[in-house]
């Protein structure tokens, strides 16, 4: 095995490791951004009445 082929394998492993680290970093950033976005969303207004529910009642028999 020549020196250049050994270095080529090491460079390939280093690239793979770097790509995995970049992917993990990107996923962590996207997750953090999604959490912030979800926290900024307004909670649903449970106390507000429905705009037209219960106004007209059909009592035909």
Backbone as a printed PyTorch tensor [residue, N CA C, xyz], in Angstrom:
tensor([[[  0.8560,  -1.1680,   0.0000],
         [  0.0000,   0.0000,   0.0000],
         [  0.9050,   1.2340,   0.0000]],

        [[  0.6460,   2.1360,  -0.8960],
         [  1.4920,   3.3250,  -0.9910],
         [  1.0180,   4.3850,  -0.0160]],

        [[  1.8740,   5.3460,   0.1860],
         [  1.5770,   6.4270,   1.1280],
         [  0.3740,   7.2420,   0.6660]],

        [[  0.2670,   7.4880,  -0.6360],
         [ -0.8450,   8.3000,  -1.1330],
         [ -2.1860,   7.5790,  -0.9720]],

        [[ -2.2000,   6.2630,  -1.1090],
         [ -3.4640,   5.5520,  -0.9330],
         [ -3.8830,   5.5380,   0.5320]],

        [[ -2.9280,   5.4650,   1.4540],
         [ -3.2620,   5.5270,   2.8760],
         [ -3.7910,   6.9180,   3.2330]],

        [[ -3.1610,   7.9250,   2.6880],
         [ -3.6210,   9.2880,   2.9570],
         [ -4.9790,   9.5300,   2.3130]],

        [[ -5.2140,   8.9210,   1.1680],
         [ -6.5040,   9.0520,   0.5030],
         [ -7.6220,   8.4760,   1.3490]],

        [[ -7.3580,   7.3320,   1.9830],
         [ -8.3610,   6.7230,   2.8600],
         [ -8.6120,   7.6020,   4.0780]],

        [[ -7.5410,   8.1730,   4.6330],
         [ -7.6970,   9.0590,   5.7910],
         [ -8.4720,  10.3180,   5.4240]],

        [[ -8.2010,  10.8660,   4.2500],
         [ -8.9180,  12.0500,   3.7890],
         [-10.3940,  11.7210,   3.5840]],

        [[-10.6680,  10.5530,   3.0500],
         [-12.0450,  10.1320,   2.8480],
         [-12.7700,   9.9990,   4.1870]],

        [[-12.1340,   9.3870,   5.1790],
         [-12.7370,   9.2640,   6.5080],
         [-12.9390,  10.6370,   7.1490]],

        [[-11.9740,  11.5260,   6.9590],
         [-12.0850,  12.8690,   7.5170],
         [-13.2480,  13.6240,   6.8790]],

        [[-13.4120,  13.4880,   5.5870],
         [-14.5400,  14.1370,   4.9010],
         [-15.8690,  13.5860,   5.4170]],

        [[-15.9310,  12.2810,   5.5870],
         [-17.1560,  11.6560,   6.0850],
         [-17.4870,  12.1680,   7.4810]],

        [[-16.4700,  12.2230,   8.3470],
         [-16.6720,  12.7180,   9.7130],
         [-17.1130,  14.1790,   9.6970]],

        [[-16.4950,  14.9830,   8.8660],
         [-16.8600,  16.3950,   8.7670],
         [-18.2910,  16.5590,   8.2680]],

        [[-18.6790,  15.7730,   7.2690],
         [-20.0440,  15.8460,   6.7540],
         [-21.0620,  15.4540,   7.8160]],

        [[-20.7560,  14.4150,   8.6070],
         [-21.6610,  14.0130,   9.6810],
         [-21.7850,  15.1070,  10.7400]],

        [[-20.6670,  15.7200,  11.0950],
         [-20.7010,  16.7920,  12.0910],
         [-21.4890,  17.9970,  11.5860]],

        [[-21.3130,  18.3360,  10.3140],
         [-22.0740,  19.4480,   9.7440],
         [-23.5650,  19.1300,   9.7190]],

        [[-23.9110,  17.8990,   9.3880],
         [-25.3120,  17.4850,   9.3590],
         [-25.9230,  17.5570,  10.7560]],

        [[-25.1980,  17.0620,  11.7560],
         [-25.6980,  17.1170,  13.1220],
         [-25.8810,  18.5580,  13.5870]],

        [[-24.9470,  19.4210,  13.2250],
         [-25.0460,  20.8340,  13.6020],
         [-26.2440,  21.4930,  12.9280]],

        [[-26.4520,  21.1970,  11.6610],
         [-27.5760,  21.7700,  10.9310],
         [-28.9030,  21.2840,  11.5150]],

        [[-28.9780,  20.0160,  11.8580],
         [-30.2090,  19.4750,  12.4360],
         [-30.4940,  20.1060,  13.7990]],

        [[-29.4590,  20.3310,  14.5950],
         [-29.6450,  20.9640,  15.8930],
         [-30.1290,  22.3960,  15.7290]],

        [[-29.5750,  23.1060,  14.7630],
         [-30.0000,  24.4870,  14.5040],
         [-31.4480,  24.5290,  14.0420]],

        [[-31.8240,  23.6530,  13.1290],
         [-33.1950,  23.6290,  12.6290],
         [-34.1770,  23.2510,  13.7320]],

        [[-33.7780,  22.3350,  14.5960],
         [-34.6410,  21.9510,  15.7100],
         [-34.8480,  23.1190,  16.6590]],

        [[-33.7720,  23.8300,  16.9550],
         [-33.8800,  24.9860,  17.8460],
         [-34.7640,  26.0680,  17.2310]],

        [[-34.6320,  26.2940,  15.9310],
         [-35.4660,  27.2840,  15.2640],
         [-36.9250,  26.8650,  15.2750]],

        [[-37.2040,  25.5890,  15.1000],
         [-38.5840,  25.1100,  15.1240],
         [-39.1840,  25.2740,  16.5170]],

        [[-38.3910,  25.0140,  17.5530],
         [-38.8810,  25.1780,  18.9250],
         [-39.2220,  26.6340,  19.1870]],

        [[-38.3640,  27.5450,  18.7570],
         [-38.6300,  28.9780,  18.9490],
         [-39.8840,  29.3830,  18.1920]],

        [[-40.0530,  28.8870,  16.9740],
         [-41.2290,  29.2260,  16.1790],
         [-42.5020,  28.7180,  16.8520]],

        [[-42.4590,  27.4940,  17.3850],
         [-43.6330,  26.9440,  18.0610],
         [-43.9460,  27.7150,  19.3470]],

        [[-42.9240,  28.1710,  20.0400],
         [-43.1490,  28.9250,  21.2660],
         [-43.7390,  30.3050,  20.9770]],

        [[-43.4210,  30.8630,  19.8260],
         [-43.9380,  32.1830,  19.4590],
         [-45.3820,  32.1410,  18.9800]],

        [[-45.8560,  30.9500,  18.5990],
         [-47.2260,  30.8370,  18.1170],
         [-48.1920,  31.1570,  19.2500]],

        [[-49.2370,  31.8720,  18.9180],
         [-50.2370,  32.2180,  19.9190],
         [-51.0510,  30.9790,  20.2750]],

        [[-51.3340,  30.8010,  21.5560],
         [-52.1620,  29.6560,  21.9310],
         [-53.5880,  29.8570,  21.4240]],

        [[-54.3170,  28.7950,  21.1770],
         [-55.6890,  28.9460,  20.6800],
         [-56.5680,  29.6060,  21.7380]],

        [[-57.4370,  30.4580,  21.2660],
         [-58.3300,  31.1650,  22.1810],
         [-59.5130,  30.2640,  22.5120]],

        [[-59.4340,  29.5630,  23.6250],
         [-60.4780,  28.6140,  24.0050],
         [-61.7010,  29.3180,  24.5860]],

        [[-61.5250,  30.5360,  25.0710],
         [-62.6390,  31.2130,  25.7110],
         [-63.5280,  31.9810,  24.7310]],

        [[-63.0710,  32.1980,  23.5080],
         [-63.8840,  32.9500,  22.5610],
         [-64.9740,  32.0420,  21.9880]],

        [[-66.2080,  32.5600,  21.8990],
         [-67.3130,  31.7390,  21.3880],
         [-67.2190,  31.5700,  19.8710]],

        [[-67.8680,  30.5330,  19.3960],
         [-67.9350,  30.2950,  17.9630],
         [-68.7660,  31.4130,  17.3400]],

        [[-68.3920,  31.9490,  16.1680],
         [-69.0720,  33.1080,  15.6070],
         [-70.5470,  32.9040,  15.2530]],

        [[-70.9570,  31.6870,  14.8880],
         [-72.3640,  31.5180,  14.5120],
         [-72.9970,  30.2760,  15.1290]],

        [[-72.3110,  29.5270,  15.9110],
         [-72.8540,  28.3140,  16.5030],
         [-73.8740,  28.6610,  17.5880]],

        [[-75.0460,  28.0800,  17.5230],
         [-76.0660,  28.2920,  18.5310],
         [-76.9630,  29.4890,  18.3070]],

        [[-76.7690,  30.2340,  17.2220],
         [-77.5970,  31.4200,  16.9750],
         [-78.9780,  30.9950,  16.4980]],

        [[-79.0060,  30.0810,  15.5350],
         [-80.2960,  29.6190,  15.0030],
         [-80.4350,  28.1440,  15.3290]],

        [[-81.5810,  27.7770,  15.9100],
         [-81.8300,  26.3860,  16.2640],
         [-83.0570,  25.9140,  15.4840]],

        [[-82.9180,  24.8180,  14.7670],
         [-84.0280,  24.2560,  13.9930],
         [-84.7940,  23.3090,  14.8950]],

        [[-86.0620,  23.6620,  15.1790],
         [-86.8600,  22.8580,  16.0950],
         [-88.0370,  22.1770,  15.3970]],

        [[-87.9370,  21.9470,  14.0860],
         [-89.0130,  21.2470,  13.3670],
         [-89.1170,  19.8260,  13.8630]],

        [[-90.3320,  19.3570,  13.9920],
         [-90.5260,  17.9820,  14.4350],
         [-91.2660,  17.1800,  13.3960]]])
